[in-house]
């Protein structure tokens, strides 16, 4: 799964730590998500989407088809 977390987070001038606090995870989790090393639960994906002021999960998270 590819994410645009870093892109939208930077547009909001939000740090990884700030995003992590808002959604209730560690900064390391946000780093792993941004580096596509970890796939979030649906609930976490939803929380991140809302924290980034986006409406749809698909705007932030996309499937990479190989």
N, C-alpha and C positions, 0 to 999 in steps of 0.2 A: 504494500500500500504506500503510495506516495502522498506526502502532505505539503501543504502550503502554510504551515503554522508559522515558521520564521518570517515569511513574507508579510502575513497579516499582522503578526506581533510587532514587527518593525514599523509597519505603517501607523500603528497606534503608539509608537515609542514606548513599548512595554518590554520589560526585561523578562528573561526566562523565570527568574525568581518570582516576579509579580504574577505571571500567568500561573505558575505552580501553586502559589498561595490561593489564588482565586478558585482554582478547580480542585484543590485538595490533594495534590501529589507533590513529589519532590522535584527539585530542579533537574536532577538526573533523569527522571522520567521524561520531562520536556525535552531534554537533550536527546535522549534515545528516540523519541517520536520524531523530532526534527531531522534526525539522521536516518530515518526509516529503518531503525533496528528493532522497533517494537510496534505492534499493532494494538491500538487502544480498544477497550471494551466500547460497546455502543454508547453506554452512559457517559464515559469519559470523553468520547468523540463529541457528543452532544454538548457537554459542559464547555469544552474547549471552543467549539463553534460559537456558542453564546458569549463566552468571555472575549472572543475576538470580534464581537459585534457583527457576526455574519448570520444569515438567516437559515441557510441549508448546510448540512453536514458535507454534502458533496462539493461544496465550494472550497472546503478546507482539506478534505480527505478524498483521494481518488484511487481507484484500483489500477494497478499497473498490470497489463496483460502481456505476458511474454510469449 
